[in-house]
């Protein structure tokens, strides 16, 4: 009986620690389109993500880029936090302090001229 209580307490401790961890990445899925609204099918594009603090124009806490190829329907999937970092570290973001805003930019030509 004593072992059962210890096991339950241990399971609860593990459960609490799992929920207290910061995310390792944020799944992001979108359909890429050009300025005319045409789907960019089977195209290599560049995407840049910026995490800003407090306001949509706030200080940059983290920035990264991804080079991806869209599907025939123009869709792409990435995990924000697992790209090529440019500023800061994803693990260094204090998610509990102030609201955070994510800015998403794309270069439909796959370069670094983000819009």
NULO-815523 format. One record per atom (N, C-alpha, C): residue number from 1; chain; x, y, z. Coordinates in steps of 0.2 Angstrom, whole numbers. Example, Ala and Ser with C-alpha at 12.3 -4.5 7.8 and 13.67 -1.06 7.14 Angstrom:
2
- seq,mol,u,v,w
- 1,A,66,-28,39
- 1,A,62,-22,39
- 1,A,66,-16,39
- 2,A,64,-11,35
- 2,A,68,-5,36
- 2,A,64,0,39
//
This chain:
115
- seq,mol,u,v,w
- 1,A,4,-6,0
- 1,A,0,0,0
- 1,A,4,6,0
- 2,A,10,6,4
- 2,A,14,12,4
- 2,A,18,13,-3
- 3,A,19,8,-6
- 3,A,22,8,-13
- 3,A,17,12,-18
- 4,A,11,10,-17
- 4,A,6,13,-21
- 4,A,6,20,-21
- 5,A,6,23,-14
- 5,A,6,30,-13
- 5,A,12,33,-16
- 6,A,18,30,-15
- 6,A,24,33,-18
- 6,A,23,34,-25
- 7,A,21,28,-29
- 7,A,20,28,-36
- 7,A,15,33,-38
- 8,A,10,34,-35
- 8,A,5,40,-37
- 8,A,8,47,-36
- 9,A,12,48,-31
- 9,A,15,54,-30
- 9,A,20,55,-35
- 10,A,24,50,-37
- 10,A,29,51,-42
- 10,A,26,53,-49
- 11,A,21,49,-50
- 11,A,17,50,-57
- 11,A,15,58,-57
- 12,A,12,60,-51
- 12,A,9,67,-51
- 12,A,15,72,-52
- 13,A,21,71,-49
- 13,A,27,75,-50
- 13,A,29,75,-57
- 14,A,29,70,-60
- 14,A,31,70,-67
- 14,A,26,73,-71
- 15,A,20,72,-70
- 15,A,15,76,-74
- 15,A,15,83,-73
- 16,A,17,86,-67
- 16,A,17,93,-66
- 16,A,23,96,-70
- 17,A,29,92,-70
- 17,A,35,95,-73
- 17,A,35,95,-80
- 18,A,31,90,-83
- 18,A,30,90,-91
- 18,A,26,96,-93
- 19,A,21,98,-89
- 19,A,17,104,-91
- 19,A,20,110,-90
- 20,A,25,111,-86
- 20,A,29,117,-84
- 20,A,34,119,-89
- 21,A,36,114,-94
- 21,A,41,116,-99
- 21,A,39,120,-104
- 22,A,44,124,-106
- 22,A,43,129,-112
- 22,A,42,125,-118
- 23,A,39,127,-123
- 23,A,38,123,-130
- 23,A,45,123,-133
- 24,A,46,117,-137
- 24,A,52,116,-141
- 24,A,51,119,-148
- 25,A,45,121,-150
- 25,A,44,123,-156
- 25,A,36,125,-157
- 26,A,35,129,-161
- 26,A,28,130,-163
- 26,A,26,128,-170
- 27,A,22,123,-170
- 27,A,20,121,-177
- 27,A,16,126,-181
- 28,A,18,127,-187
- 28,A,16,133,-192
- 28,A,14,130,-198
- 29,A,8,131,-201
- 29,A,6,128,-208
- 29,A,3,134,-211
- 30,A,4,135,-218
- 30,A,1,140,-222
- 30,A,1,138,-229
- 31,A,-2,142,-233
- 31,A,-2,141,-240
- 31,A,1,147,-243
- 32,A,7,147,-247
- 32,A,10,152,-250
- 32,A,7,155,-256
- 33,A,6,161,-256
- 33,A,3,164,-262
- 33,A,7,170,-264
- 34,A,7,172,-271
- 34,A,11,178,-273
- 34,A,7,184,-272
- 35,A,9,190,-274
- 35,A,5,196,-273
- 35,A,-1,197,-276
- 36,A,-2,192,-281
- 36,A,-9,192,-285
- 36,A,-13,187,-282
- 37,A,-11,183,-277
- 37,A,-15,178,-274
- 37,A,-15,171,-277
- 38,A,-11,171,-282
- 38,A,-10,164,-285
- 38,A,-5,160,-280
- 39,A,-8,153,-280
- 39,A,-4,149,-276
- 39,A,3,147,-278
- 40,A,8,147,-274
- 40,A,15,146,-276
- 40,A,16,138,-275
- 41,A,14,134,-281
- 41,A,14,127,-281
- 41,A,21,124,-282
- 42,A,23,119,-278
- 42,A,29,116,-279
- 42,A,35,121,-280
- 43,A,36,126,-275
- 43,A,40,131,-276
- 43,A,45,132,-270
- 44,A,51,133,-270
- 44,A,55,134,-265
- 44,A,55,142,-263
- 45,A,53,143,-256
- 45,A,52,149,-253
- 45,A,56,150,-247
- 46,A,57,156,-245
- 46,A,60,157,-238
- 46,A,55,161,-234
- 47,A,55,159,-228
- 47,A,50,161,-223
- 47,A,55,164,-217
- 48,A,53,170,-214
- 48,A,56,172,-208
- 48,A,51,173,-203
- 49,A,53,171,-197
- 49,A,48,172,-191
- 49,A,52,176,-186
- 50,A,48,181,-183
- 50,A,51,185,-178
- 50,A,46,185,-172
- 51,A,49,184,-166
- 51,A,45,184,-160
- 51,A,46,191,-157
- 52,A,41,195,-156
- 52,A,42,202,-153
- 52,A,39,202,-146
- 53,A,41,206,-142
- 53,A,39,207,-135
- 53,A,34,212,-134
- 54,A,29,211,-130
- 54,A,24,216,-128
- 54,A,19,219,-133
- 55,A,22,221,-139
- 55,A,18,224,-144
- 55,A,20,221,-151
- 56,A,15,222,-156
- 56,A,17,219,-163
- 56,A,23,223,-166
- 57,A,25,229,-163
- 57,A,31,232,-165
- 57,A,36,232,-160
- 58,A,35,228,-155
- 58,A,40,228,-149
- 58,A,47,225,-151
- 59,A,51,225,-146
- 59,A,58,222,-146
- 59,A,58,215,-149
- 60,A,63,214,-153
- 60,A,64,207,-156
- 60,A,67,203,-151
- 61,A,64,197,-149
- 61,A,66,193,-144
- 61,A,70,187,-148
- 62,A,67,185,-154
- 62,A,70,179,-157
- 62,A,68,180,-165
- 63,A,72,178,-169
- 63,A,71,178,-176
- 63,A,75,173,-179
- 64,A,71,169,-184
- 64,A,74,164,-188
- 64,A,72,163,-195
- 65,A,75,159,-199
- 65,A,73,158,-206
- 65,A,72,151,-207
- 66,A,68,150,-212
- 66,A,67,143,-215
- 66,A,67,143,-223
- 67,A,70,138,-226
- 67,A,69,137,-233
- 67,A,65,131,-234
- 68,A,59,132,-237
- 68,A,55,126,-238
- 68,A,52,126,-245
- 69,A,50,120,-247
- 69,A,47,119,-254
- 69,A,40,117,-252
- 70,A,35,121,-256
- 70,A,28,120,-255
- 70,A,26,114,-259
- 71,A,20,112,-257
- 71,A,17,106,-260
- 71,A,14,108,-267
- 72,A,11,104,-271
- 72,A,7,106,-277
- 72,A,1,110,-275
- 73,A,-1,110,-269
- 73,A,-6,115,-267
- 73,A,-4,121,-264
- 74,A,3,122,-263
- 74,A,6,128,-261
- 74,A,7,128,-253
- 75,A,5,122,-250
- 75,A,6,122,-243
- 75,A,13,120,-240
- 76,A,14,123,-234
- 76,A,21,121,-231
- 76,A,20,121,-224
- 77,A,24,117,-221
- 77,A,24,116,-213
- 77,A,31,117,-211
- 78,A,31,121,-205
- 78,A,38,122,-202
- 78,A,36,122,-194
- 79,A,42,121,-190
- 79,A,41,122,-183
- 79,A,45,128,-181
- 80,A,42,133,-179
- 80,A,45,139,-177
- 80,A,49,137,-171
- 81,A,56,139,-171
- 81,A,60,137,-165
- 81,A,65,132,-168
- 82,A,64,129,-174
- 82,A,69,124,-176
- 82,A,72,126,-183
- 83,A,72,133,-184
- 83,A,74,135,-191
- 83,A,82,138,-189
- 84,A,84,142,-194
- 84,A,91,145,-193
- 84,A,90,151,-189
- 85,A,93,151,-183
- 85,A,92,157,-179
- 85,A,96,163,-182
- 86,A,93,169,-181
- 86,A,97,175,-183
- 86,A,98,180,-177
- 87,A,93,180,-173
- 87,A,93,184,-167
- 87,A,91,180,-161
- 88,A,94,180,-155
- 88,A,92,177,-149
- 88,A,92,169,-150
- 89,A,89,166,-145
- 89,A,88,159,-145
- 89,A,80,157,-143
- 90,A,77,152,-146
- 90,A,71,151,-145
- 90,A,70,149,-137
- 91,A,75,145,-135
- 91,A,74,143,-128
- 91,A,75,149,-123
- 92,A,78,154,-125
- 92,A,79,160,-121
- 92,A,73,165,-120
- 93,A,67,163,-124
- 93,A,61,167,-124
- 93,A,58,166,-117
- 94,A,56,171,-113
- 94,A,52,171,-107
- 94,A,45,172,-109
- 95,A,42,166,-110
- 95,A,35,166,-112
- 95,A,30,169,-107
- 96,A,32,168,-101
- 96,A,28,170,-95
- 96,A,28,178,-94
- 97,A,32,181,-97
- 97,A,34,189,-96
- 97,A,31,193,-102
- 98,A,26,196,-102
- 98,A,23,200,-107
- 98,A,20,196,-113
- 99,A,15,199,-116
- 99,A,12,196,-122
- 99,A,18,195,-127
- 100,A,17,190,-132
- 100,A,22,189,-137
- 100,A,18,189,-144
- 101,A,21,192,-149
- 101,A,18,193,-155
- 101,A,23,190,-161
- 102,A,20,186,-165
- 102,A,24,183,-170
- 102,A,23,186,-177
- 103,A,28,189,-180
- 103,A,28,192,-187
- 103,A,31,186,-192
- 104,A,27,186,-197
- 104,A,29,181,-202
- 104,A,30,184,-209
- 105,A,36,183,-212
- 105,A,37,186,-218
- 105,A,39,181,-223
- 106,A,39,182,-230
- 106,A,41,177,-235
- 106,A,44,180,-240
- 107,A,49,177,-243
- 107,A,52,179,-250
- 107,A,50,173,-255
- 108,A,45,175,-259
- 108,A,42,170,-264
- 108,A,48,167,-269
- 109,A,53,171,-269
- 109,A,59,168,-274
- 109,A,64,164,-270
- 110,A,63,163,-264
- 110,A,67,159,-260
- 110,A,74,162,-257
- 111,A,74,169,-258
- 111,A,80,173,-256
- 111,A,79,176,-249
- 112,A,81,182,-248
- 112,A,81,186,-242
- 112,A,78,192,-243
- 113,A,73,193,-248
- 113,A,70,200,-248
- 113,A,63,198,-246
- 114,A,62,199,-239
- 114,A,56,197,-236
- 114,A,50,202,-236
- 115,A,44,200,-237
- 115,A,38,204,-237
- 115,A,33,202,-232
//
